[in-house]
Amino acid sequence: MSDDIPFAARRGEMLDRAVATLSTDARFPAGWLEGSLADGSGDAYSDIDCTSPWSKPPGTRCGIPGSV
């Protein structure tokens, strides 16, 4: 990551990528923000607090998509 791009912009780009990736994956039926970004009290340095239940077919290995 480049220090030339503000953290908040990089955070927004990552959140956009996560939403795009996970919303097309049936193993992740829902997701939501928590913490300061969710309640509107976040600042330029707030982290992303998110939760998502997930499921996997029986007999498969656990894994998170590598493109997030």
Phi and psi restraints in degrees (range 20) as a CNS / XPLOR table:
assign (resid 1 and name C) (resid 2 and name N)
       (resid 2 and name CA) (resid 2 and name C) 1.0 -95.1 20.0 2
assign (resid 2 and name N) (resid 2 and name CA)
       (resid 2 and name C) (resid 3 and name N) 1.0 138.3 20.0 2
assign (resid 2 and name C) (resid 3 and name N)
       (resid 3 and name CA) (resid 3 and name C) 1.0 -73.3 20.0 2
assign (resid 3 and name N) (resid 3 and name CA)
       (resid 3 and name C) (resid 4 and name N) 1.0 -10.3 20.0 2
assign (resid 3 and name C) (resid 4 and name N)
       (resid 4 and name CA) (resid 4 and name C) 1.0 -72.3 20.0 2
assign (resid 4 and name N) (resid 4 and name CA)
       (resid 4 and name C) (resid 5 and name N) 1.0 -21.5 20.0 2
assign (resid 4 and name C) (resid 5 and name N)
       (resid 5 and name CA) (resid 5 and name C) 1.0 -100.4 20.0 2
assign (resid 5 and name N) (resid 5 and name CA)
       (resid 5 and name C) (resid 6 and name N) 1.0 124.5 20.0 2
assign (resid 5 and name C) (resid 6 and name N)
       (resid 6 and name CA) (resid 6 and name C) 1.0 -57.0 20.0 2
assign (resid 6 and name N) (resid 6 and name CA)
       (resid 6 and name C) (resid 7 and name N) 1.0 146.1 20.0 2
assign (resid 6 and name C) (resid 7 and name N)
       (resid 7 and name CA) (resid 7 and name C) 1.0 -53.5 20.0 2
assign (resid 7 and name N) (resid 7 and name CA)
       (resid 7 and name C) (resid 8 and name N) 1.0 -44.4 20.0 2
assign (resid 7 and name C) (resid 8 and name N)
       (resid 8 and name CA) (resid 8 and name C) 1.0 -59.8 20.0 2
assign (resid 8 and name N) (resid 8 and name CA)
       (resid 8 and name C) (resid 9 and name N) 1.0 -36.9 20.0 2
assign (resid 8 and name C) (resid 9 and name N)
       (resid 9 and name CA) (resid 9 and name C) 1.0 -68.7 20.0 2
assign (resid 9 and name N) (resid 9 and name CA)
       (resid 9 and name C) (resid 10 and name N) 1.0 -43.5 20.0 2
assign (resid 9 and name C) (resid 10 and name N)
       (resid 10 and name CA) (resid 10 and name C) 1.0 -64.1 20.0 2
assign (resid 10 and name N) (resid 10 and name CA)
       (resid 10 and name C) (resid 11 and name N) 1.0 -39.1 20.0 2
assign (resid 10 and name C) (resid 11 and name N)
       (resid 11 and name CA) (resid 11 and name C) 1.0 -62.0 20.0 2
assign (resid 11 and name N) (resid 11 and name CA)
       (resid 11 and name C) (resid 12 and name N) 1.0 -44.1 20.0 2
assign (resid 11 and name C) (resid 12 and name N)
       (resid 12 and name CA) (resid 12 and name C) 1.0 -62.5 20.0 2
assign (resid 12 and name N) (resid 12 and name CA)
       (resid 12 and name C) (resid 13 and name N) 1.0 -40.5 20.0 2
assign (resid 12 and name C) (resid 13 and name N)
       (resid 13 and name CA) (resid 13 and name C) 1.0 -64.4 20.0 2
assign (resid 13 and name N) (resid 13 and name CA)
       (resid 13 and name C) (resid 14 and name N) 1.0 -41.3 20.0 2
assign (resid 13 and name C) (resid 14 and name N)
       (resid 14 and name CA) (resid 14 and name C) 1.0 -65.8 20.0 2
assign (resid 14 and name N) (resid 14 and name CA)
       (resid 14 and name C) (resid 15 and name N) 1.0 -41.9 20.0 2
assign (resid 14 and name C) (resid 15 and name N)
       (resid 15 and name CA) (resid 15 and name C) 1.0 -62.9 20.0 2
assign (resid 15 and name N) (resid 15 and name CA)
       (resid 15 and name C) (resid 16 and name N) 1.0 -40.9 20.0 2
assign (resid 15 and name C) (resid 16 and name N)
       (resid 16 and name CA) (resid 16 and name C) 1.0 -60.7 20.0 2
assign (resid 16 and name N) (resid 16 and name CA)
       (resid 16 and name C) (resid 17 and name N) 1.0 -43.0 20.0 2
assign (resid 16 and name C) (resid 17 and name N)
       (resid 17 and name CA) (resid 17 and name C) 1.0 -64.4 20.0 2
assign (resid 17 and name N) (resid 17 and name CA)
       (resid 17 and name C) (resid 18 and name N) 1.0 -41.6 20.0 2
assign (resid 17 and name C) (resid 18 and name N)
       (resid 18 and name CA) (resid 18 and name C) 1.0 -63.0 20.0 2
assign (resid 18 and name N) (resid 18 and name CA)
       (resid 18 and name C) (resid 19 and name N) 1.0 -45.0 20.0 2
assign (resid 18 and name C) (resid 19 and name N)
       (resid 19 and name CA) (resid 19 and name C) 1.0 -62.1 20.0 2
assign (resid 19 and name N) (resid 19 and name CA)
       (resid 19 and name C) (resid 20 and name N) 1.0 -45.3 20.0 2
assign (resid 19 and name C) (resid 20 and name N)
       (resid 20 and name CA) (resid 20 and name C) 1.0 -62.8 20.0 2
assign (resid 20 and name N) (resid 20 and name CA)
       (resid 20 and name C) (resid 21 and name N) 1.0 -41.6 20.0 2
assign (resid 20 and name C) (resid 21 and name N)
       (resid 21 and name CA) (resid 21 and name C) 1.0 -72.9 20.0 2
assign (resid 21 and name N) (resid 21 and name CA)
       (resid 21 and name C) (resid 22 and name N) 1.0 -50.8 20.0 2
assign (resid 21 and name C) (resid 22 and name N)
       (resid 22 and name CA) (resid 22 and name C) 1.0 -72.4 20.0 2
assign (resid 22 and name N) (resid 22 and name CA)
       (resid 22 and name C) (resid 23 and name N) 1.0 -27.4 20.0 2
assign (resid 22 and name C) (resid 23 and name N)
       (resid 23 and name CA) (resid 23 and name C) 1.0 -71.8 20.0 2
assign (resid 23 and name N) (resid 23 and name CA)
       (resid 23 and name C) (resid 24 and name N) 1.0 -15.2 20.0 2
assign (resid 23 and name C) (resid 24 and name N)
       (resid 24 and name CA) (resid 24 and name C) 1.0 -101.1 20.0 2
assign (resid 24 and name N) (resid 24 and name CA)
       (resid 24 and name C) (resid 25 and name N) 1.0 2.8 20.0 2
assign (resid 24 and name C) (resid 25 and name N)
       (resid 25 and name CA) (resid 25 and name C) 1.0 -107.9 20.0 2
assign (resid 25 and name N) (resid 25 and name CA)
       (resid 25 and name C) (resid 26 and name N) 1.0 113.6 20.0 2
assign (resid 25 and name C) (resid 26 and name N)
       (resid 26 and name CA) (resid 26 and name C) 1.0 -62.0 20.0 2
assign (resid 26 and name N) (resid 26 and name CA)
       (resid 26 and name C) (resid 27 and name N) 1.0 -17.6 20.0 2
assign (resid 26 and name C) (resid 27 and name N)
       (resid 27 and name CA) (resid 27 and name C) 1.0 -70.8 20.0 2
assign (resid 27 and name N) (resid 27 and name CA)
       (resid 27 and name C) (resid 28 and name N) 1.0 -15.0 20.0 2
assign (resid 27 and name C) (resid 28 and name N)
       (resid 28 and name CA) (resid 28 and name C) 1.0 -117.4 20.0 2
assign (resid 28 and name N) (resid 28 and name CA)
       (resid 28 and name C) (resid 29 and name N) 1.0 86.4 20.0 2
assign (resid 28 and name C) (resid 29 and name N)
       (resid 29 and name CA) (resid 29 and name C) 1.0 -74.1 20.0 2
assign (resid 29 and name N) (resid 29 and name CA)
       (resid 29 and name C) (resid 30 and name N) 1.0 -15.2 20.0 2
assign (resid 29 and name C) (resid 30 and name N)
       (resid 30 and name CA) (resid 30 and name C) 1.0 -159.1 20.0 2
assign (resid 30 and name N) (resid 30 and name CA)
       (resid 30 and name C) (resid 31 and name N) 1.0 165.7 20.0 2
assign (resid 30 and name C) (resid 31 and name N)
       (resid 31 and name CA) (resid 31 and name C) 1.0 -166.9 20.0 2
assign (resid 31 and name N) (resid 31 and name CA)
       (resid 31 and name C) (resid 32 and name N) 1.0 151.1 20.0 2
assign (resid 31 and name C) (resid 32 and name N)
       (resid 32 and name CA) (resid 32 and name C) 1.0 -153.3 20.0 2
assign (resid 32 and name N) (resid 32 and name CA)
       (resid 32 and name C) (resid 33 and name N) 1.0 153.8 20.0 2
assign (resid 32 and name C) (resid 33 and name N)
       (resid 33 and name CA) (resid 33 and name C) 1.0 -83.3 20.0 2
assign (resid 33 and name N) (resid 33 and name CA)
       (resid 33 and name C) (resid 34 and name N) 1.0 149.9 20.0 2
assign (resid 33 and name C) (resid 34 and name N)
       (resid 34 and name CA) (resid 34 and name C) 1.0 -131.9 20.0 2
assign (resid 34 and name N) (resid 34 and name CA)
       (resid 34 and name C) (resid 35 and name N) 1.0 178.1 20.0 2
assign (resid 34 and name C) (resid 35 and name N)
       (resid 35 and name CA) (resid 35 and name C) 1.0 73.2 20.0 2
assign (resid 35 and name N) (resid 35 and name CA)
       (resid 35 and name C) (resid 36 and name N) 1.0 -155.9 20.0 2
assign (resid 35 and name C) (resid 36 and name N)
       (resid 36 and name CA) (resid 36 and name C) 1.0 -66.4 20.0 2
assign (resid 36 and name N) (resid 36 and name CA)
       (resid 36 and name C) (resid 37 and name N) 1.0 -34.2 20.0 2
assign (resid 36 and name C) (resid 37 and name N)
       (resid 37 and name CA) (resid 37 and name C) 1.0 -66.8 20.0 2
assign (resid 37 and name N) (resid 37 and name CA)
       (resid 37 and name C) (resid 38 and name N) 1.0 -33.8 20.0 2
assign (resid 37 and name C) (resid 38 and name N)
       (resid 38 and name CA) (resid 38 and name C) 1.0 -73.3 20.0 2
assign (resid 38 and name N) (resid 38 and name CA)
       (resid 38 and name C) (resid 39 and name N) 1.0 -37.1 20.0 2
assign (resid 38 and name C) (resid 39 and name N)
       (resid 39 and name CA) (resid 39 and name C) 1.0 -94.2 20.0 2
assign (resid 39 and name N) (resid 39 and name CA)
       (resid 39 and name C) (resid 40 and name N) 1.0 3.5 20.0 2
assign (resid 39 and name C) (resid 40 and name N)
       (resid 40 and name CA) (resid 40 and name C) 1.0 84.7 20.0 2
assign (resid 40 and name N) (resid 40 and name CA)
       (resid 40 and name C) (resid 41 and name N) 1.0 4.4 20.0 2
assign (resid 40 and name C) (resid 41 and name N)
       (resid 41 and name CA) (resid 41 and name C) 1.0 -98.4 20.0 2
assign (resid 41 and name N) (resid 41 and name CA)
       (resid 41 and name C) (resid 42 and name N) 1.0 8.2 20.0 2
assign (resid 41 and name C) (resid 42 and name N)
       (resid 42 and name CA) (resid 42 and name C) 1.0 -68.4 20.0 2
assign (resid 42 and name N) (resid 42 and name CA)
       (resid 42 and name C) (resid 43 and name N) 1.0 157.5 20.0 2
assign (resid 42 and name C) (resid 43 and name N)
       (resid 43 and name CA) (resid 43 and name C) 1.0 -124.4 20.0 2
assign (resid 43 and name N) (resid 43 and name CA)
       (resid 43 and name C) (resid 44 and name N) 1.0 -170.1 20.0 2
assign (resid 43 and name C) (resid 44 and name N)
       (resid 44 and name CA) (resid 44 and name C) 1.0 -63.8 20.0 2
assign (resid 44 and name N) (resid 44 and name CA)
       (resid 44 and name C) (resid 45 and name N) 1.0 -15.8 20.0 2
assign (resid 44 and name C) (resid 45 and name N)
       (resid 45 and name CA) (resid 45 and name C) 1.0 -115.1 20.0 2
assign (resid 45 and name N) (resid 45 and name CA)
       (resid 45 and name C) (resid 46 and name N) 1.0 9.2 20.0 2
assign (resid 45 and name C) (resid 46 and name N)
       (resid 46 and name CA) (resid 46 and name C) 1.0 -67.2 20.0 2
assign (resid 46 and name N) (resid 46 and name CA)
       (resid 46 and name C) (resid 47 and name N) 1.0 143.6 20.0 2
assign (resid 46 and name C) (resid 47 and name N)
       (resid 47 and name CA) (resid 47 and name C) 1.0 -87.7 20.0 2
assign (resid 47 and name N) (resid 47 and name CA)
       (resid 47 and name C) (resid 48 and name N) 1.0 174.0 20.0 2
assign (resid 47 and name C) (resid 48 and name N)
       (resid 48 and name CA) (resid 48 and name C) 1.0 -96.0 20.0 2
assign (resid 48 and name N) (resid 48 and name CA)
       (resid 48 and name C) (resid 49 and name N) 1.0 119.6 20.0 2
assign (resid 48 and name C) (resid 49 and name N)
       (resid 49 and name CA) (resid 49 and name C) 1.0 -110.8 20.0 2
assign (resid 49 and name N) (resid 49 and name CA)
       (resid 49 and name C) (resid 50 and name N) 1.0 110.0 20.0 2
assign (resid 49 and name C) (resid 50 and name N)
       (resid 50 and name CA) (resid 50 and name C) 1.0 -135.7 20.0 2
assign (resid 50 and name N) (resid 50 and name CA)
       (resid 50 and name C) (resid 51 and name N) 1.0 156.3 20.0 2
assign (resid 50 and name C) (resid 51 and name N)
       (resid 51 and name CA) (resid 51 and name C) 1.0 -133.5 20.0 2
assign (resid 51 and name N) (resid 51 and name CA)
       (resid 51 and name C) (resid 52 and name N) 1.0 141.7 20.0 2
assign (resid 51 and name C) (resid 52 and name N)
       (resid 52 and name CA) (resid 52 and name C) 1.0 -149.7 20.0 2
assign (resid 52 and name N) (resid 52 and name CA)
       (resid 52 and name C) (resid 53 and name N) 1.0 122.5 20.0 2
assign (resid 52 and name C) (resid 53 and name N)
       (resid 53 and name CA) (resid 53 and name C) 1.0 -71.0 20.0 2
assign (resid 53 and name N) (resid 53 and name CA)
       (resid 53 and name C) (resid 54 and name N) 1.0 151.2 20.0 2
assign (resid 53 and name C) (resid 54 and name N)
       (resid 54 and name CA) (resid 54 and name C) 1.0 -146.1 20.0 2
assign (resid 54 and name N) (resid 54 and name CA)
       (resid 54 and name C) (resid 55 and name N) 1.0 159.6 20.0 2
assign (resid 54 and name C) (resid 55 and name N)
       (resid 55 and name CA) (resid 55 and name C) 1.0 -137.8 20.0 2
assign (resid 55 and name N) (resid 55 and name CA)
       (resid 55 and name C) (resid 56 and name N) 1.0 157.2 20.0 2
assign (resid 55 and name C) (resid 56 and name N)
       (resid 56 and name CA) (resid 56 and name C) 1.0 -136.7 20.0 2
assign (resid 56 and name N) (resid 56 and name CA)
       (resid 56 and name C) (resid 57 and name N) 1.0 149.3 20.0 2
assign (resid 56 and name C) (resid 57 and name N)
       (resid 57 and name CA) (resid 57 and name C) 1.0 -61.7 20.0 2
assign (resid 57 and name N) (resid 57 and name CA)
       (resid 57 and name C) (resid 58 and name N) 1.0 144.4 20.0 2
assign (resid 57 and name C) (resid 58 and name N)
       (resid 58 and name CA) (resid 58 and name C) 1.0 -54.6 20.0 2
assign (resid 58 and name N) (resid 58 and name CA)
       (resid 58 and name C) (resid 59 and name N) 1.0 140.0 20.0 2
assign (resid 58 and name C) (resid 59 and name N)
       (resid 59 and name CA) (resid 59 and name C) 1.0 83.9 20.0 2
assign (resid 59 and name N) (resid 59 and name CA)
       (resid 59 and name C) (resid 60 and name N) 1.0 3.5 20.0 2
assign (resid 59 and name C) (resid 60 and name N)
       (resid 60 and name CA) (resid 60 and name C) 1.0 -102.2 20.0 2
assign (resid 60 and name N) (resid 60 and name CA)
       (resid 60 and name C) (resid 61 and name N) 1.0 158.3 20.0 2
assign (resid 60 and name C) (resid 61 and name N)
       (resid 61 and name CA) (resid 61 and name C) 1.0 -79.9 20.0 2
assign (resid 61 and name N) (resid 61 and name CA)
       (resid 61 and name C) (resid 62 and name N) 1.0 150.4 20.0 2
assign (resid 61 and name C) (resid 62 and name N)
       (resid 62 and name CA) (resid 62 and name C) 1.0 -76.0 20.0 2
assign (resid 62 and name N) (resid 62 and name CA)
       (resid 62 and name C) (resid 63 and name N) 1.0 139.7 20.0 2
assign (resid 62 and name C) (resid 63 and name N)
       (resid 63 and name CA) (resid 63 and name C) 1.0 -169.9 20.0 2
assign (resid 63 and name N) (resid 63 and name CA)
       (resid 63 and name C) (resid 64 and name N) 1.0 151.0 20.0 2
assign (resid 63 and name C) (resid 64 and name N)
       (resid 64 and name CA) (resid 64 and name C) 1.0 -104.6 20.0 2
assign (resid 64 and name N) (resid 64 and name CA)
       (resid 64 and name C) (resid 65 and name N) 1.0 139.6 20.0 2
assign (resid 64 and name C) (resid 65 and name N)
       (resid 65 and name CA) (resid 65 and name C) 1.0 -53.2 20.0 2
assign (resid 65 and name N) (resid 65 and name CA)
       (resid 65 and name C) (resid 66 and name N) 1.0 132.9 20.0 2
assign (resid 65 and name C) (resid 66 and name N)
       (resid 66 and name CA) (resid 66 and name C) 1.0 -75.2 20.0 2
assign (resid 66 and name N) (resid 66 and name CA)
       (resid 66 and name C) (resid 67 and name N) 1.0 -9.2 20.0 2
assign (resid 66 and name C) (resid 67 and name N)
       (resid 67 and name CA) (resid 67 and name C) 1.0 -90.3 20.0 2
assign (resid 67 and name N) (resid 67 and name CA)
       (resid 67 and name C) (resid 68 and name N) 1.0 1.7 20.0 2
